[in-house]
């Protein structure tokens, strides 16, 4: 949407996004370049496009909305023909009991569009403003059921019979071939299902297609075995891989655009017993930085993290198994710290999230670019902040500690079960205890749990048997524990965890629990869940913990001291989020059992 320079200036002043001096300089630059002020302020990251539109909506007294395409009924969407909806970037997303039609627009100031739409659907319309990308994503709903389209294409291929799956012709992998269409539909269906990974796996009699949705693998389709060779070859062509090499693993990457958003697909091929398997990681390149609060940090954990991010030097470590969200946490932290006056350099394997303004380097073992060698090179690049994708050996650990000692803020990840185990792990790598004690500022242990769909989640009163089971699961012992849990839940509620859900506990025990309601969820692939949220424990390196490190104490001793100082463990954080209706008890136990 186009916002005039005069209004943009007012919005900058109202939101305090820029000082009067900055606004004057921007107006001069806008006049010199003959570019709208609106685009300049977004480019210079003084305010995000979404925040600018929200500010305009508040100024114009038009409600702002972000649509979830999964929540828009198709019969309501189709009251406006697709051609018109795309022409004017409008989406009809709800009709309430009073007959009011709720319409989201990119530009509510477009009087011609408003008049035309009202002639089409009537004048009983409530208009909202929504970001352009959000409108484009919602417009993809006109495509209908992508899975049904995919099944139709697969049925055609199945009727072709059992041709040799290893024989691939140029026609098979051409841009307009059924195989190319199949690949496109598989990718689109995965993105619309919010999958993080696609697995194409040859079995003895068919090709299995599985998506990882909210951290859980689900079979979504089976393809005839005769399409395997052409399917893999088409993906290899897109990824710039050798289509005639099937004996060794290969890695590649390609990009696609769906609903106005760009996605990168990281591709890995692997020879298996029944053919060649392909796994693809989906990376949303249009993702903006996520705040720590949105990731699931609250209370003391949030406070420790915010203090650690303001340190001029030292080391912050994030621990957890593969798939626990470590990369996302570091991506968000680096995006928060990414300002024009700091030099941020990273060494990663591989570079997953691209961060504008950050110097990101990928390891290449064949060329001698290991984490250790890359880190040595980074230290000669005058960095303020360094991110090491993973500390895998003593050499990398030692270099990271030395960097933290010499005035750099260092972020990295380790594969340990919890925060307390991380510190003895560094000792095992040969780092001197006094160096660990003096450099490590905070250690984060984390997991990802599926988030309950707030529109369909169900609260219920647990039986006495269930209450006792929860007490045993989370090692709650007596009334003192319940008072502790109750106070934590009240604090979480005050900080917005769980939205408007009522308290689930009192000082005596648990009164309410929450569960997924898969039956009421329109998107069956998510089984009553919608997205994921982190559960965390954040260990602050206090003086007492430094003493324990210096005396070579065990991880259990460090854990006990951290809890005594107020650290909320991962399981307790998960319990609080389950009590607040963010997730379920079953989810917390699924990911946090050791």
C-alpha positions in Angstrom: 0.0 0.0 0.0 1.2 3.5 -0.8 1.4 5.9 2.2 2.1 9.6 1.4 5.3 11.2 2.6 3.3 13.6 4.8 1.5 10.7 6.6 4.7 8.6 6.8 6.4 11.6 8.6 3.5 11.8 11.1 3.7 8.0 11.7 7.4 8.1 12.3 6.9 10.8 14.9 3.9 9.1 16.5 5.8 5.8 16.9 9.1 7.4 17.9 10.7 5.3 15.2 12.9 8.2 14.1 14.2 11.4 15.7 13.3 14.8 14.2 16.9 15.0 12.9 16.6 11.6 11.2 13.2 12.5 9.7 14.7 15.7 8.2 17.6 13.8 6.7 15.3 11.1 5.3 13.1 13.8 3.7 16.1 15.4 2.0 17.3 11.9 0.8 13.7 11.1 -0.4 13.6 14.3 -2.4 17.1 13.8 -3.8 16.4 10.2 -4.9 12.8 10.9 -5.9 11.7 7.9 -3.8 8.8 7.7 -1.5 9.7 8.2 2.2 7.7 5.1 3.1 10.2 2.8 1.2 13.3 4.6 2.6 12.4 4.1 6.2 11.6 0.4 5.7 14.9 -0.1 3.8 16.9 1.6 6.5 15.1 -0.6 9.1 13.9 2.3 11.1 10.5 0.5 11.2 9.3 -2.7 9.6 6.7 -2.6 6.9 4.2 -4.5 9.1 4.7 -2.0 12.0 4.3 0.9 9.6 1.0 -0.5 8.3 -0.1 -1.1 11.9 0.7 2.5 12.7 -1.2 3.7 9.6 -4.2 1.6 10.6 -4.2 3.2 14.1 -3.9 6.7 12.5 -6.6 6.0 9.9 -8.8 4.2 12.5 -9.1 1.2 10.3 -8.6 -2.2 12.1 -5.4 -4.1 11.3 -5.4 -7.8 10.8 -3.1 -10.7 9.9 -5.0 -13.5 8.4 -4.3 -17.2 8.9 -5.2 -18.8 5.5 -6.2 -22.0 7.2 -9.0 -20.2 9.1 -10.8 -18.9 6.0 -13.8 -21.0 4.9 -13.7 -21.6 1.1 -17.4 -20.8 0.6 -16.9 -17.3 2.0 -13.6 -16.7 0.2 -15.3 -17.6 -3.1 -18.1 -15.0 -2.7 -15.5 -12.7 -4.4 -14.3 -14.2 -7.8 -10.6 -15.0 -7.8 -9.8 -12.6 -10.7 -11.3 -9.7 -8.8 -9.7 -10.6 -5.5 -6.2 -10.8 -7.1 -6.8 -7.6 -9.1 -7.5 -5.5 -6.0 -5.6 -7.6 -3.4 -8.7 -8.2 -1.2 -9.8 -11.3 0.8 -13.3 -11.9 2.2 -12.5 -14.0 5.3 -15.6 -14.0 7.6 -19.3 -13.3 7.6 -20.7 -13.0 11.2 -24.2 -13.8 12.5 -25.4 -10.3 11.9 -24.5 -10.6 8.2 -21.5 -8.3 8.4 -18.9 -9.2 5.8 -15.3 -8.9 7.0 -12.9 -7.9 4.2 -9.1 -7.6 4.4 -7.5 -5.2 1.9 -3.9 -4.2 1.1 -5.1 -0.6 0.4 -8.4 0.5 2.0 -7.7 4.0 0.6 -8.4 2.6 -2.9 -12.0 4.1 -3.2 -12.5 2.5 -6.7 -11.7 -1.0 -5.3 -14.0 -0.5 -2.3 -16.9 0.7 -4.5 -16.4 -2.2 -7.0 -16.2 -4.9 -4.2 -19.4 -3.4 -2.5 -21.3 -3.7 -5.8 -20.1 -7.3 -6.0 -21.0 -8.4 -2.4 -23.2 -5.7 -1.0 -22.5 -2.7 1.3 -22.7 -4.4 4.7 -18.8 -4.6 4.9 -16.3 -4.2 7.6 -12.9 -3.3 6.1 -9.5 -4.2 7.6 -6.0 -3.5 6.4 -3.5 -6.4 6.1 0.1 -6.6 5.0 0.5 -7.4 1.3 2.4 -10.7 1.8 -0.4 -11.8 4.2 -3.0 -11.0 1.5 -1.1 -12.9 -1.1 -0.8 -16.0 1.2 -4.6 -15.9 1.8 -5.2 -15.6 -2.0 -3.5 -19.0 -2.5 -6.6 -20.5 -1.0 -8.2 -20.1 -4.4 -6.0 -22.9 -5.5 -8.2 -25.3 -3.7 -7.0 -28.7 -2.4 -3.4 -29.0 -3.6 -3.3 -32.6 -2.3 -6.3 -33.5 -4.5 -4.4 -32.0 -7.6 -1.4 -34.1 -6.6 -3.4 -37.2 -6.4 -4.9 -36.6 -9.8 -1.4 -36.2 -11.3 -0.2 -39.4 -9.5 -3.2 -41.4 -10.8 -2.2 -40.5 -14.3 1.3 -41.7 -13.7 0.0 -44.9 -12.1 -2.0 -45.7 -15.2 1.1 -45.4 -17.3 2.1 -48.8 -15.9 5.3 -50.1 -14.3 8.0 -48.6 -16.5 11.6 -49.0 -15.4 12.1 -46.5 -12.6 15.8 -46.1 -13.4 15.3 -45.1 -17.1 14.8 -41.3 -17.4 14.3 -39.4 -20.7 14.5 -35.7 -21.3 10.7 -35.6 -21.7 10.3 -37.1 -18.2 12.0 -34.2 -16.5 11.0 -31.3 -18.8 9.4 -28.1 -17.3 5.9 -29.1 -18.5 6.1 -32.8 -17.7 3.8 -34.6 -15.2 6.9 -35.3 -13.1 7.8 -31.5 -12.9 4.1 -30.9 -12.0 4.4 -33.5 -9.3 7.5 -31.9 -7.8 5.9 -28.5 -7.8 2.7 -29.8 -6.1 4.7 -31.7 -3.5 6.6 -28.5 -2.6 3.5 -26.4 -2.6 1.6 -28.8 -0.5 4.5 -29.1 2.0 4.8 -25.3 2.3 1.0 -24.9 2.8 1.1 -27.6 5.4 3.9 -25.7 7.2 6.2 -28.6 6.9 9.9 -28.2 7.8 11.2 -31.2 5.8 10.2 -33.3 2.8 11.3 -37.0 2.6 11.1 -38.9 -0.7 11.8 -42.5 0.2 11.9 -45.5 -2.1 10.3 -48.6 -0.8 10.1 -52.1 -2.4 6.7 -51.4 -4.2 6.1 -47.7 -4.0 7.7 -44.3 -3.2 6.8 -43.0 0.2 6.3 -39.2 0.7 6.6 -37.9 4.3 6.5 -34.4 5.7 7.8 -33.3 9.1 5.1 -31.1 10.5 5.6 -29.4 13.9 8.5 -31.8 14.5 6.6 -35.0 13.7 7.0 -37.1 10.5 3.7 -37.9 8.7 3.1 -39.9 5.6 1.2 -37.8 3.1 1.3 -39.8 -0.1 2.5 -42.9 -1.9 3.7 -42.6 -5.5 4.0 -45.5 -8.0 7.6 -46.9 -8.0 8.0 -46.3 -11.7 8.3 -42.5 -11.2 11.2 -42.6 -8.8 14.1 -42.1 -11.3 12.4 -39.2 -13.0 11.3 -37.6 -9.7 14.8 -37.7 -8.2 16.3 -36.5 -11.5 14.0 -33.5 -11.6 14.9 -32.5 -8.1 18.6 -32.9 -8.9 18.2 -30.7 -12.0 16.6 -28.0 -9.8 19.5 -28.4 -7.2 22.4 -28.4 -9.7 23.3 -32.0 -8.8 24.7 -34.8 -11.1 21.7 -36.8 -12.3 23.8 -39.7 -13.4 25.5 -40.1 -10.1 23.5 -42.5 -7.8 26.3 -44.2 -5.8 27.3 -41.4 -3.5 25.4 -38.8 -1.4 25.0 -35.3 -2.9 24.0 -31.9 -1.5 22.4 -28.9 -3.2 20.0 -26.0 -2.9 17.4 -24.2 -5.0 14.7 -21.5 -4.4 11.0 -21.3 -5.2 8.3 -18.6 -4.6 4.9 -19.5 -3.2 2.2 -17.0 -2.3 4.6 -14.1 -2.7 7.2 -15.5 -0.3 10.6 -17.0 -1.2 11.7 -20.3 0.1 15.1 -22.0 -0.1 15.1 -25.8 -0.3 18.3 -27.5 1.0 18.5 -30.9 -0.8 20.3 -34.1 0.3 20.4 -37.3 -1.8 21.4 -40.6 -0.3 21.7 -44.1 -1.9 19.6 -46.6 0.0 18.6 -50.3 -0.5 15.6 -49.7 -2.8 17.0 -46.8 -4.8 17.9 -43.2 -4.0 16.3 -41.2 -1.1 16.0 -37.4 -1.1 15.4 -35.2 1.9 14.6 -31.5 1.5 14.7 -28.9 4.3 12.4 -25.9 3.7 13.7 -22.5 4.8 11.5 -19.5 4.7 13.8 -16.7 3.4 11.3 -14.0 4.0 11.1 -14.7 7.7 11.7 -11.7 9.9 13.5 -11.8 13.2 11.4 -13.4 16.0 11.5 -11.7 19.4 12.6 -13.8 22.4 9.1 -13.5 23.9 7.6 -15.0 20.7 10.1 -17.9 20.9 8.7 -18.7 24.4 11.1 -16.9 26.8 9.6 -15.3 29.9 10.3 -14.6 33.5 13.9 -15.0 34.8 15.0 -16.8 31.7 14.1 -13.8 29.6 15.8 -11.5 32.0 19.1 -13.5 32.0 19.1 -13.6 28.2 18.5 -9.9 27.8 21.4 -9.2 30.2 23.7 -11.6 28.3 22.9 -9.9 25.0 24.1 -6.5 26.4 27.5 -7.9 27.5 30.5 -6.5 25.6 32.2 -9.9 25.6 31.9 -13.4 26.8 30.2 -16.6 25.6 26.5 -17.6 25.3 25.9 -21.3 24.6 22.7 -23.0 23.4 22.3 -26.7 23.9 19.9 -29.4 22.8 19.6 -32.3 20.4 19.2 -31.9 16.6 15.8 -30.3 15.8 15.4 -28.5 19.1 15.4 -25.0 17.6 19.0 -24.0 18.4 19.5 -22.4 15.0 16.3 -20.4 15.2 17.2 -19.1 18.7 20.6 -17.9 17.4 19.1 -16.4 14.3 16.7 -14.4 16.4 19.5 -13.3 18.8 21.8 -12.2 16.0 18.9 -10.3 14.3 18.3 -8.5 17.5 21.9 -7.5 17.8 22.3 -6.7 14.1 22.8 -2.9 13.9 25.0 -0.8 11.6 27.6 -0.1 14.4 28.6 -3.8 15.0 30.3 -6.3 12.8 28.7 -9.8 13.1 30.5 -12.8 11.5 29.4 -16.4 11.5 30.9 -19.8 10.6 28.1 -22.3 10.0 27.5 -25.8 8.6 25.4 -25.1 6.6 24.2 -21.5 6.3 20.5 -22.0 6.9 19.0 -18.6 7.6 20.4 -15.6 5.6 20.6 -12.5 7.8 21.0 -9.2 5.8 24.1 -7.3 7.1 25.7 -10.3 8.7 28.9 -11.9 7.2 28.0 -15.6 7.0 30.6 -18.2 6.1 29.9 -21.9 5.4 32.4 -24.6 6.4 34.0 -26.7 3.6 36.0 -29.6 5.0 37.3 -30.7 1.6 38.8 -27.2 1.1 40.2 -27.1 4.6 37.5 -24.7 5.9 36.7 -26.3 9.2 35.0 -24.6 12.2 38.5 -24.0 13.7 40.1 -22.7 10.5 37.1 -20.5 9.7 37.1 -19.1 13.2 40.8 -18.2 13.0 40.0 -16.3 9.8 37.0 -14.6 11.3 39.1 -13.2 14.2 41.2 -11.3 11.6 38.1 -9.7 10.2 37.6 -7.2 13.1 34.3 -8.8 14.5 32.4 -7.5 17.5 30.1 -10.6 17.6 30.9 -14.1 16.4 28.6 -17.0 15.9 30.1 -20.6 15.7 27.5 -22.9 14.3 28.6 -25.8 16.6 31.5 -26.5 19.0 32.5 -30.1 18.0 36.0 -30.4 19.3 38.5 -29.0 21.7 40.3 -26.9 19.2 37.1 -25.0 18.2 36.1 -24.7 21.9 39.5 -23.3 22.8 39.4 -20.7 20.0 35.9 -19.7 21.0 36.9 -19.2 24.6 40.0 -17.2 23.5 37.8 -15.0 21.3 35.5 -14.4 24.3 38.5 -13.4 26.4 39.8 -10.9 23.9 36.7 -8.7 23.7 34.3 -10.6 21.5 30.7 -11.7 22.2 30.6 -15.3 21.1 27.5 -17.5 20.5 27.6 -21.2 19.8 25.8 -24.5 20.2 26.6 -27.8 21.9 24.9 -31.2 21.8 24.2 -31.9 25.5 21.0 -32.9 27.3 20.6 -29.8 29.5 22.2 -26.5 30.4 24.2 -27.8 33.4 25.8 -30.6 31.4 27.3 -28.1 29.0 29.9 -26.8 31.4 31.5 -30.2 32.3 31.4 -30.9 28.6 33.7 -28.0 28.0 36.0 -29.4 30.7 36.0 -32.8 28.8 37.2 -30.8 25.7 40.3 -29.7 27.6 39.2 -26.1 28.4 40.7 -24.9 31.7 38.0 -24.5 34.5 39.0 -20.9 35.2 38.6 -20.0 31.5 35.0 -21.5 31.5 34.2 -19.7 34.7 35.4 -16.3 33.4 34.0 -16.4 29.8 30.6 -18.2 29.8 27.8 -15.7 30.6 24.7 -17.9 30.1 23.8 -21.4 28.9 20.4 -22.2 27.4 19.0 -25.7 27.3 16.0 -26.0 25.0 13.5 -28.3 23.2 10.6 -27.6 20.9 7.0 -28.7 21.7 4.0 -28.5 19.5 1.7 -25.5 20.3 -2.0 -26.2 20.9 -4.3 -24.6 18.4 -5.8 -21.8 20.6 -9.0 -21.8 18.5 -9.8 -25.4 19.2 -7.9 -26.4 22.3 -10.0 -27.9 25.1 -9.7 -27.4 28.9 -10.8 -30.2 31.1 -10.8 -31.1 34.9 -8.2 -33.9 35.5 -9.1 -36.8 37.7 -7.2 -37.4 41.0 -5.3 -40.2 39.2 -4.2 -37.8 36.5 -3.2 -35.1 39.1 -1.0 -37.6 40.9 0.5 -38.7 37.7 1.5 -35.1 36.9 3.0 -34.8 40.4 5.1 -37.8 39.8 6.1 -36.9 36.3 7.4 -33.4 37.3 8.8 -34.5 40.7 6.4 -32.2 42.7 6.4 -33.3 46.3 4.2 -31.3 48.6 2.2 -28.1 49.0 5.3 -26.0 48.8 5.8 -27.2 45.3 2.3 -26.3 44.3 2.7 -22.8 45.8 5.9 -22.5 43.7 4.1 -23.7 40.5 1.1 -21.5 41.2 3.3 -18.4 41.6 5.2 -19.2 38.4 1.9 -19.6 36.5 0.7 -16.3 37.8 3.9 -14.6 36.6 3.6 -16.3 33.2 0.0 -15.2 32.9 1.0 -11.6 33.8 3.6 -11.7 31.0 1.1 -12.9 28.4 1.9 -16.6 28.2 -1.2 -18.5 27.2 -3.1 -15.4 26.2 -6.4 -15.0 28.1 -6.5 -18.6 29.4 -7.6 -18.6 33.1 -5.3 -19.9 35.8 -5.0 -23.7 35.9 -3.7 -23.9 39.5 -4.2 -22.6 43.0 -1.9 -23.0 46.0 -3.2 -26.5 46.7 -2.9 -28.1 43.2 -3.9 -28.4 39.6 -7.5 -27.6 38.7 -7.4 -27.6 34.9 -5.4 -29.2 32.1 -5.5 -28.6 28.3 -5.5 -31.0 25.4 -5.6 -31.0 21.6 -9.0 -31.3 19.9 -8.1 -32.8 16.5 -11.7 -33.3 15.5 -12.4 -29.6 15.4 -9.2 -28.7 13.6 -9.8 -28.1 9.9 -6.2 -29.0 9.1 -6.0 -32.6 10.1 -2.2 -32.8 9.4 -1.6 -30.8 12.6 -3.8 -33.0 14.9 -5.1 -30.1 17.0 -1.7 -28.4 17.2 -0.5 -25.3 15.3 3.2 -24.4 15.1 5.7 -24.9 17.9 7.1 -23.1 20.9 10.3 -23.6 22.9 10.7 -24.8 26.4 13.8 -23.5 28.0 16.2 -23.5 31.0 18.6 -20.6 31.2 21.6 -21.0 33.5 23.3 -17.8 34.6 27.0 -18.2 35.5 26.8 -16.7 39.0 29.7 -16.5 41.4 28.6 -19.7 43.2 28.4 -21.6 39.9 31.8 -20.3 38.9 33.2 -21.8 42.2 31.6 -25.1 41.3 33.2 -25.1 37.9 36.6 -24.3 39.4 36.2 -27.3 41.7 35.4 -29.6 38.8 31.9 -30.2 40.2 29.4 -32.6 38.4 26.5 -31.4 36.2 24.1 -32.5 39.0 25.8 -30.3 41.5 25.7 -27.3 39.1 22.0 -28.1 38.3 21.0 -28.1 42.0 22.8 -24.8 42.6 21.2 -23.2 39.5 17.7 -24.3 40.7 18.5 -22.9 44.2 19.3 -19.6 42.5 15.9 -19.5 40.7 16.5 -21.3 37.4 13.3 -22.8 36.0 14.1 -26.2 34.5 13.0 -27.2 31.0 10.4 -29.6 32.4 9.0 -27.0 34.8 8.9 -24.4 32.0 7.1 -27.0 29.9 4.6 -27.7 32.8 3.9 -23.9 33.1 3.2 -23.7 29.4 1.0 -26.7 29.5 -0.9 -25.2 32.4 -1.3 -22.0 30.4 -2.8 -23.9 27.4 0.2 -23.3 25.2 0.9 -27.0 24.8 -0.1 -30.3 26.4 1.5 -32.4 29.2 2.0 -35.2 26.7 4.1 -32.9 24.4 6.3 -31.7 27.3 7.0 -35.3 28.3 7.6 -36.4 24.7 10.5 -34.0 24.2 11.9 -33.6 27.7 12.3 -37.2 28.8 15.9 -38.1 29.2 
